[in-house]
């Protein structure tokens, strides 16, 4: 186990060093008329907030492990590390497992920062654009990684709380569907590809 952590730590250090040397589906498909006022306040507060790794070694190991898992989907190492750092930060800020957020992103956008759904949802976590008007920030971009993750994580956490921790019910609300197919896809991705270390 110790040698595995050492290898992962070396791999992480190499990735991070390389990063610095190189120059460093839907968050609610409901209409604005039916937005829960409590959720509106939470998203607005989240938009106003400005490193989630408390231990450098743990951060290096997590980044190395997740970077290796994500490499096939996101080949650019600099973008991959930036994305993972932001996912970890925003997930922890919302008190969500970062690995769950990675599973949601895989199912929603397959890690495409500029994805747009048929319904108009945008970005990594497929957030609907009406949220920008709802919280008084129409100039923000849902294609910006931090903005998209902040809104998506805040909304997902809200639904988890409303569903008293029932992940399948919360995921169905997040996606705006009554079908279980979506929540099972996220659950499968979480358990088979993005499981916690």
N, C-alpha and C positions, 0 to 999 in steps of 0.2 A: 504493500500500500504506500509505504514511504517513497519507494523508487518511482511509483506511478505519479505521486504528487510532485516529485522532483522533475520528472520528464514534462509533466503538464506545466509546471512553473517555468522551466526553461523555454518551452514552446511559447508560453504566454509572454515571457520577457522578450523573446525574439519578435513575436508579432507586434508587441507594443513599441519596441525599438524601431522596427521597420515602419510602423505607422508614423512615428514622430520624424523619422528621417526623410520620409517621402513628402513631408509638408503638411502633415496633419489635416367584413364586409358589411359591416354596416353598424354604426353605433346607435341607430334608432331610425327605423324606416317609417316612423309615424310622421304626421304632418305637424307643423308648428302649433296648430290650434289645440292639440291634445297633449302638449308637453306638460309634464308634472312640474309645478312651480319649484318644488324642493330640488329637483334635478337641475333646473335652470340655474338656481343659486349656486349649486355645487360646481357646475361647469364654469360659471363666471368666476368663482373663487379660484379654481384650478388655472384658469387662463392668466390670472394675475401673479401667481407664484413663480418664483425664478428657479457631493459625490456619494452616491448611494452605497459605495463599497466602504465598509467600516474597517476592513482589514485588507491591506495591500495584497497579501498572498492569496486570500480567498478571491479577491477581484481578478487577479491574474489567472488563477485556475479556472474560474467561471468563464472568463473571456476566451481563454484558450480552448476549453471544451466546447462551448457554444459556437465559437468561430469555426472549429473543425466540422461541426454538424451542419453549419449554415453555408459552408464553402461552395457546395454544388449550386445552391440557389442564388448566392450573392458572391460572384467570383472576385470582385474588387476588394482586396484586404483592407484598405483604408476605409472604404464605405462600410464594410462589414463590421469593423470594430466600432466605428462611430454609431452605427445603428444599434449594436448590442449594448453599448454604454448608455445610450438614450433609453432603450427598452428597459434596462435594469433600473435606471434612475426613476423613470416615470411609473413603472410598476411598483417599485418600493414606496414611492411617494403616495400612491393610491392604496398601499397595503395589499397588493396582489402578487402572486408568484410570477416572476419575470418569465418563467418557462410557459406558464399559461398564456401570457400575452403573446409570446412567440407562436404558440399554437393557433391563437385567434388570427394573428397576422397571416400565417400560412394559409389558413382556410379563406380568409377574407380577400387577400390581395396577392398571395404567393410572393410576398416581400417586394412588391412593386410600389415604389414611392409615389408614382404618378397614376396609379390605377383609378379608373372611374367605372362605377357599376352602371347598369341599365337604369337604375333608379336615381343615379346622380351622386351616390356616395363616393367619397374621395379618399385617396391615400392608403397608407398601410393598413389602418384599422377600419377603413371604409366609413368615415364619419359624414353625415349629411350636412351640406352647406348651410342649411337654415340655422344651424347652431351659431354661426358667426354673427348673424343678425340678432338672434335671441339674446346673446350676452353682450351686445353692443360693441363687437369687434369685427365689423364687416371688412376691414382692410387686411386681416390676417389670412394666411394661406393654409388650407388643409393639406397641401402637398409638402409643407414644411414638417420635417420629422417630429420635432419637439411638440409643435402644436397638435398634430394629429394624434400622437401618442398620449399627450396630456388629456385631450378631450375623450379619446377612446377608453383610456384606463379609468377616468373619472366616471364615465357612463357605465362601464362594465361593473365597477365596484358598487355603484348605486343599485344596479339590478341584483347583484349578489346579496346586498343587504336587504332589499325588498323581498327577495325570495328566501330569506333566512338561511343563506348559504347553499341553497340547492343550485348546483352549477348548471345542470341541464335546463332548468326553468329560467335561470338568469341568462344563459346563452341564447335561448329562444327569444327572450325579450330583446336582447342586444341586437339580434339579427332581424327582429320584427317578423318572426315566423312562428307558426304554431306546430310546425313539423319537427320531429325529433332528429331528422337526418342531419341537420346542421350541427346540433349540439353533439351528436355522436361523432361527426367528422373532427370537431375540435378536440373532443375527449380522446379520440384515437391518436391524433397528432401529438397531443400532450403526453400520452402514455408511451408512445412508441418512438418519438423523435425528440421531444423537448422535455422529457422527464427530468426532474431535479437531480442534481448530483448526489 
